[in-house]
Amino acid sequence: MSDPLTGAYAAEEAAIYAYGLIGVALPTAGEEKEARSAELAHRQRRDFLVVKIPQLPASPAGYETPFPVTDRAAALKLAIQVEDGVAQAWRPVLAVTENADRATALAALTDAAVRATRWRRLAEVTPATMAFPGRTG
């Protein structure tokens, strides 16, 4: 049971790091507030997983981003990738959980998909939604 949970934990940790970069590259107070809200949501999901995983993997001191985050366009692109990755990481958790834990996993996947859609709309990326969030391929 811990493998999918560990994957979700790693995705949440990476998202927290990424939103630190994303927030400072967004030019408007509203967009920065959206990034801070997303970071807080990922911290809460990470904290949920800390309690559920018997032996936490070590988190790296830093993460390598797929590209430099120097402006709004790059920040939005990274935010979309982060949320898509988080949705992909939570999807397998659904298969190994039940009851309240499964509801939390579904909420995490759904929240990431909704945030990705918001970022796509701000970036004017089409389509703004994915047919099956979290599904690879």
Contacts in CASP RR format, 6 or more apart in sequence:
PFRMAT RR
TARGET T0000
AUTHOR 0000-0000-0000
METHOD contacts of the structure
MODEL  1
MSDPLTGAYAAEEAAIYAYGLIGVALPTAGEEKEARSAELAHRQRRDFLV
VKIPQLPASPAGYETPFPVTDRAAALKLAIQVEDGVAQAWRPVLAVTENA
DRATALAALTDAAVRATRWRRLAEVTPATMAFPGRTG
1 96 0 8 1.000
1 97 0 8 1.000
2 53 0 8 1.000
2 54 0 8 1.000
2 55 0 8 1.000
4 89 0 8 1.000
4 92 0 8 1.000
4 93 0 8 1.000
4 95 0 8 1.000
4 96 0 8 1.000
5 49 0 8 1.000
5 52 0 8 1.000
5 53 0 8 1.000
5 93 0 8 1.000
5 96 0 8 1.000
6 53 0 8 1.000
6 57 0 8 1.000
7 89 0 8 1.000
8 45 0 8 1.000
8 49 0 8 1.000
8 86 0 8 1.000
8 89 0 8 1.000
8 90 0 8 1.000
8 93 0 8 1.000
8 105 0 8 1.000
8 108 0 8 1.000
9 46 0 8 1.000
9 49 0 8 1.000
9 50 0 8 1.000
9 53 0 8 1.000
9 56 0 8 1.000
9 57 0 8 1.000
10 57 0 8 1.000
10 59 0 8 1.000
10 89 0 8 1.000
11 85 0 8 1.000
11 86 0 8 1.000
11 88 0 8 1.000
11 89 0 8 1.000
11 90 0 8 1.000
12 42 0 8 1.000
12 43 0 8 1.000
12 45 0 8 1.000
12 46 0 8 1.000
12 49 0 8 1.000
12 86 0 8 1.000
12 89 0 8 1.000
13 46 0 8 1.000
13 59 0 8 1.000
14 63 0 8 1.000
14 82 0 8 1.000
15 38 0 8 1.000
15 39 0 8 1.000
15 42 0 8 1.000
15 82 0 8 1.000
15 83 0 8 1.000
15 86 0 8 1.000
16 39 0 8 1.000
16 42 0 8 1.000
16 43 0 8 1.000
16 46 0 8 1.000
17 62 0 8 1.000
17 63 0 8 1.000
18 63 0 8 1.000
18 65 0 8 1.000
18 78 0 8 1.000
18 79 0 8 1.000
18 82 0 8 1.000
19 35 0 8 1.000
19 36 0 8 1.000
19 38 0 8 1.000
19 39 0 8 1.000
19 42 0 8 1.000
19 79 0 8 1.000
19 82 0 8 1.000
20 35 0 8 1.000
20 39 0 8 1.000
21 65 0 8 1.000
21 69 0 8 1.000
21 75 0 8 1.000
21 78 0 8 1.000
22 35 0 8 1.000
22 69 0 8 1.000
22 75 0 8 1.000
22 78 0 8 1.000
22 79 0 8 1.000
22 82 0 8 1.000
23 31 0 8 1.000
23 32 0 8 1.000
23 35 0 8 1.000
23 36 0 8 1.000
23 75 0 8 1.000
24 32 0 8 1.000
25 69 0 8 1.000
25 70 0 8 1.000
25 71 0 8 1.000
25 72 0 8 1.000
25 74 0 8 1.000
25 75 0 8 1.000
26 32 0 8 1.000
26 34 0 8 1.000
26 35 0 8 1.000
26 72 0 8 1.000
26 75 0 8 1.000
26 76 0 8 1.000
27 72 0 8 1.000
31 72 0 8 1.000
31 122 0 8 1.000
34 118 0 8 1.000
35 75 0 8 1.000
35 79 0 8 1.000
38 79 0 8 1.000
38 83 0 8 1.000
38 115 0 8 1.000
41 111 0 8 1.000
41 115 0 8 1.000
42 86 0 8 1.000
45 108 0 8 1.000
48 104 0 8 1.000
50 56 0 8 1.000
52 101 0 8 1.000
65 78 0 8 1.000
66 78 0 8 1.000
66 81 0 8 1.000
67 74 0 8 1.000
67 77 0 8 1.000
67 78 0 8 1.000
68 74 0 8 1.000
69 75 0 8 1.000
69 78 0 8 1.000
73 123 0 8 1.000
76 119 0 8 1.000
76 122 0 8 1.000
76 123 0 8 1.000
77 123 0 8 1.000
79 115 0 8 1.000
79 116 0 8 1.000
79 119 0 8 1.000
80 116 0 8 1.000
80 119 0 8 1.000
80 120 0 8 1.000
80 123 0 8 1.000
80 125 0 8 1.000
83 112 0 8 1.000
83 113 0 8 1.000
83 115 0 8 1.000
83 116 0 8 1.000
83 119 0 8 1.000
84 112 0 8 1.000
84 116 0 8 1.000
84 130 0 8 1.000
84 133 0 8 1.000
84 134 0 8 1.000
85 112 0 8 1.000
85 134 0 8 1.000
86 108 0 8 1.000
86 112 0 8 1.000
87 109 0 8 1.000
87 112 0 8 1.000
87 113 0 8 1.000
87 116 0 8 1.000
87 133 0 8 1.000
87 134 0 8 1.000
88 134 0 8 1.000
88 135 0 8 1.000
88 136 0 8 1.000
90 105 0 8 1.000
90 108 0 8 1.000
90 109 0 8 1.000
90 112 0 8 1.000
90 134 0 8 1.000
91 109 0 8 1.000
91 133 0 8 1.000
91 134 0 8 1.000
91 135 0 8 1.000
93 105 0 8 1.000
93 108 0 8 1.000
94 102 0 8 1.000
94 105 0 8 1.000
94 106 0 8 1.000
94 109 0 8 1.000
97 104 0 8 1.000
97 105 0 8 1.000
109 133 0 8 1.000
109 134 0 8 1.000
110 133 0 8 1.000
112 133 0 8 1.000
112 134 0 8 1.000
113 129 0 8 1.000
113 130 0 8 1.000
113 133 0 8 1.000
113 134 0 8 1.000
116 130 0 8 1.000
116 133 0 8 1.000
117 128 0 8 1.000
117 129 0 8 1.000
120 126 0 8 1.000
120 127 0 8 1.000
120 128 0 8 1.000
120 129 0 8 1.000
121 128 0 8 1.000
END
